[in-house]
Amino acid sequence: MFVQIMEFELDPQEAVRLLNEYAEAARGETYARRAMICADRNRPGVVHQLIFFDSVEEAELNNELEVTQSAAADFGAVVGEVAFTDLDLIVDVTI
């Protein structure tokens, strides 16, 4: 599994709205399997969006989709700078 973390400054509710818009527009097309939005407790106004894919290859395919390109352009216009962290999931343990 591949996880992409996006870090940006935005009202968390606006981040939720934008993610929901993308999820609706990309339904049946996207390679993303799951997404979470988290507010940084130590840095108010900073949001972390975690997107889960089955593989890095599927994440790359997802980035090429027209719906993703369009949403990214709209997102970038609202958010501005986004920091990306790309992770390969080693283990997911339910405790």
N, C-alpha and C positions, 0 to 999 in steps of 0.2 A: 504494500500500500504506500502511496505517496501523499504527503500532506503539504499544502502550500499555505503559509501564514502571511497574511497581508496586514500591515500596520499603518494606520492613518489617523488623522484627526477629523472627527465628525461627531455630531450628536448620535448616540447609539440608536435612537429610534429611527433616525434618517437612514442609518446603515441597514437596519432591519427592513425598512421600506424598499430600499434599493435592491437588497438581496431577494426579497419576495417578488419584486418585479422581474428580476432576472430568472428566478426559478419558474415563474409562470410562463415567461416568454420562451424559455429554453426547454420546457417540459418535453420529454421524449427525444430530445436532440443532444442534450449535454452529456458529457462523460463524468461529470461530478457526481459523487455518490452521497455526499453529506456535507453540510456546511453549518458552522457555528459562528456566532458573533459574541465577543466578550468585551466588556468595558474594563479598562485597566484601572484597578483600584488605587494604584499609586501615582497615576498620571491622569487626572481628570481630563476628559475630552479626547483621550487616545483610545482607539478601538482596534481590536485584533479580530480578524476574520479568518477562520480556519476552513479550508476546502479540502475534502478528501477525495482521492481518485484511486482506482485500482492499480495504476502504474503511472510512472512519469511519462510514458509514451501516450497514455490516454489524456493526461493533462495537456501535453503538447497538441494533440488532436483537438481537444476542447478549445484551446487558444485560437485555433484556426477557424472555428465556426463563425459564420457571419453574425449570429445572435450574440456570441461572446465578444466579438470585435466591436459591435455596436454598443453593447452594455459597457464595455471597458472605456470607450470614448466618452459616453455619458457620465460614467463614474469618475473618470479623470477630470472632467470639467467641474464637477461638484467638489471633489476631494483635493485635487492637486497632487501633491507628492505622496507616493505609496512606497513603503519599504517591504520587500519580499524576502521571505525565508523559505527555502525548499528543503523538505525533510523526507527521508526514507524511514517509514515506520518499522521499528525493530520488534516491538512487542506491545500488545494491548491487553492488559490484565484487568479483569473485573474483580474487585476486592469487596 
